[in-house]
Amino acid sequence: MMRRIRSKNCRATVKKAGRGRDLLAVLALSLPLVLAAEAGLAHGRAATAGPRQAAEPAAPTHWWWRLLHGTARAKAQIRISRADGFRHISADGLPSHRTGRFPNQGNPHAIRTQDYAFRVPLRPRRAGRPIPLGHQPFGIALNGVVFDPLTAEYWHNDRSSGWNVEALSGKVHIGLDRNNAHVQPNGAYHYHGVPTGLLGRYDFRHKPVLLGYAADGFPIYGPFGHHRGAAPPGDELVELRPGWRLKKGLRKSGPGGLHDGSYVQDYEYVDGAGDLDRCNGRQGVTPEYPEGTYHYVLTRAFPHIPRCFMAPPDPSFQRQPRRPGATGRSGPGRDGRPDLAAAAERLGVTPTALRRALGPLASAKPPAEPGPPPDFQRAARELGVSVQKLMRALRPPR
């Protein structure tokens, strides 16, 4: 399969390679994952998008039914051009590699085409101090998938607590696949860590691999780089180490207990503890920048994807507000939920019994805010049917 990347001055055709030679190394990078199909929370209320967006966020009352569907593969499209001092990037947000199954019980959203339109400066200028990421995408990969490390989950669902759940901690299951990715409510597939499926297409152990661009314009590279930033003849690449470490002792507020990595706030940056600065970046030479450049590095250890910028990010990466009254585009009913009366008839039970088994999200008046998906195994036991039969009954006719 071939992909075309167009620019103003040139047109290049990049061949999508098969599996990389370092498959075991790629698999090692995915060990910290939270595997798909684990019960847990659904990630995010706000959509990840640029100023144009084709898919709209799902309404909170109908998202869970998408657990009944699989994920279809599609051809990814991305276009990169240069003009007026900026690199313009438009993409459909579809990954160029295999993904996990979405929806799943940890992430109830299906992958959908996006309409991204970003731009980044060609010559970013460093700010006087690091700029916090905030809840916006950090950047975009060369396959058109965004890097979006933070979650919308907080301790006790209280954003004001300041304790933000860390996606790759393994403490909370949010349905990530082997690419450290999952799906936003609007269908946007996005990375929370090293994109192993993308990285594995390159010879990443023998040369620094350009994976994308940050919102501030600086390039983003894979976990391996030259030890001291230079590239002397015969120099072997090493896996670069971030300088972030778990805090010692007990948390003084919020969830209490030891700093175990469940929350972003469990970590602190220790100057000199690793190869990278506070924003997980460094100055060094790369194949694309033989004279050297500042660049960010994705790492297997926290922060995985940088949590701050060294230059002002372009506004095109800011999240767009949800339009009042917007609803998703999928679903058999007006509110997008399955036809429970028809499902109950197929199962030979009453609609009331089916709603009771599935829980409050399937009630006649579901809660205003989304929550964890129904426990289908428990519901099947309560109804005296198999999980497979329950899922088939709930699945809308095609």
Protein Blocks (a to p, Z undefined) as FASTA:
>chain_A
ZZddddfkbccddddddddfklmlmmmmmmmpccehiacddehjbdcddfbdfbdcddfk
lmmmmmmpccdddddddddddeehiacdddehiafbdcdddddfklccdcdddddddddd
fbdcddfbdcdfbjadfbdcfkopacdfbccbdehhiaknopacdfklomacghiafkop
acdfkopacdfbdcfklmmmpcfkloccdfbdcfkopacddfbdcfklpacehiacdddd
dfbdcdehjdfbhjlpjdehlamklpccdehiambdfkopacdddfklmnopadddddfb
dehiacbdfbdcdfklpccdddehiacfbdjbfnopacfklmmmmnopafklmmmmnomm
lmmbdcfbdcddddfklmmmmnopafklmmmmmpccZZ
